[in-house]
Structures are given as structure tokens and as C-alpha cells.
């Protein structure tokens, strides 16, 4: 009977070290659970965290169309704010504010070699004269009809004032895009029916100062947008400008009412309501608050128009202090 030396069992192939069974058992006990017999240490390592990458690149891909058609970084900043990105959100993209983020997005976006020149802050040229002529037309129509003693003078004044709200507006989208214009025409028509043709003439005369105040506000807001470095900074500079433009128009509307012989307590709040309607529609604000204020003005109560104008002024202070309200159409 052949005797086998136990040490021969531990002998491996030539050139290999003998296997220590007890040591291998202790190593297996020290190995972490889930580790296989081969390469257990590699399986036990925690997975390597992926790099955060470039967060601005993802944002650029999401807003590619906005970034490529923008004529300057301010257009991108206004668009980002319209999509809900604030200065605090910009910190997640490693930028101190939306304006700094917009500058990087603009620099990293492809643009055509020849870019159309940005429009001037103060409108000039044929478009400016055409806008001023459209503002003069309601007053000319209303005054001519009233001077000729025509029975349809009040209707003509209401139609001219309603048309003045449509001309400077942006292209409206969504359902019932002209609901605000129809409500404004109904408010003016109801007031003229109750208080006489003189009120319609006074509203028509106020279209010209309303146009000038709106143009001045838009130009001033655009200049302040160019000089701002944060959204809060722009809002703080835009609100006083809006209140000044509103105060100037209120004074001009009172003067127009006196010239036309319209009652001031009715003419001034109604003119202010229509001016704010035009301003908000021109700057692309949501139509729901505008329609709600105009619907309130239809209530046959003397204080309804004043309350509607006050509520719409509060909404305008909030909505027109946003940079997105002053993006170029």
C-alpha cells in the first residue's frame, strides 16, 4: 500500500508556492461580503462617482433656439428669466447671476457672421413715424366726428380707441388672443353710452400722450436693462420708471378730459385702465389679469373702474419689472 505524504497534497505545479489552507480560510473570513473568490477586492470597491460635467452645456442644449437667435446676452437673460431661471438658480450653473450666465451662453452659441443690428433704444425712422401717426388717428377721427355733430361720433371714438390698443400689441398666442381688446372696447363703449360723446373724445385725445409715455417707458427700461447686473437690480430701477410714466400719463389724461369737457372722475380712471392695458399687452404680459380687471370695470358701479385701474397698476408694477417683459419682439 502506497503512503502519500500530506505535504505533497499542498504542492502545486512546479514554480508555485505551497497553499496554506488555514491562511486562505482566514483571508476569506476577512474579505467583505459579496466578494467573489477571484478579484473580490475589485468587486468590493464603491462605484466611482461620475463627474458633474458641464452644466452650462445642458442648459445651452435646452435653450439652443433662444441662444442662437439672440442679438445680445440681454436677450438670453430675459428669455431665461421667462423660463423661471433666477439669480439663485444661476448659482447652480456656477454663475453669480442670470446676466453672467447669459453672457457665457451667448459666447458659446453659434451666430451668423453678419448679424442684424439691434434696434435703437429710442425708435426712429419710418416705424416710429407710423406709430405716432396711428396714435394721432383716433383723436383725429373722434374730434372730426364730434365737431361735425355726427350722431355716430361716440361710436367712432370707441372704435378708434379700441384700435389703438391693438396696433402696438405683440402677436398674441393661445386661445382667445383678442379677448382683452374686446373687453376694453366694451368698457369704453359702456362708459361713453352712460356719460356721453365727450368722454369718448377725451379718451381719443389721451391716446397720443399714452403712446409717447409707453415709448418713453420702453426706451428707459431697455436702457436700465443694459446697465443692470442682476434681476433684482433691474426691478428696483424699472419700478420708479413705470410709476413716473403712469403719473405723467394721468396728468395728460386729465388735461385731455378737460379739453373734451368729459367728467374727470370717470375719464381719468378709465384712461389709466386703458393705458395700463395697452402697456401690458405691448410687453407680452399674461392676459388673464388684464381681462379680469376689464371685466371688473364692466360692473355698473361708479367705483368699479377706479378699483380695476388700481388693481391693474399693482399687476403692472410686478409684471413690467421683469427683464423678460422688455425682450425685443
Secondary structure, DSSP 8 states (H G I E B T S, - for coil): -----HHHHT--STTS----HHHHHHHHHHS-TT--SSSHHHHHS---------HHHHHHHHTHHHHHH-SSHHHHHHHHHHTT--HHHHGGGT-SSHHHHHHHHHHTS---SS------SS--SHHHHHHHHHHHHHHHHHHHHHHTT-TTHHHHHHHHHHHHHHHT-----SSSTTHHHHHHHHHHHHHHHHH-HHHHHHHHHHHHHHHHHHHHHHHHHHHHHHT-SSHHHHHHHHHHHHHHHHHHHHHHHHHHHHHHT--HHHHHHHHHHHHHHHHHHHTT--HHHHHHHHHHHTSSSHHHHHHHHHHHHHHHHHHTTSGGGGS--
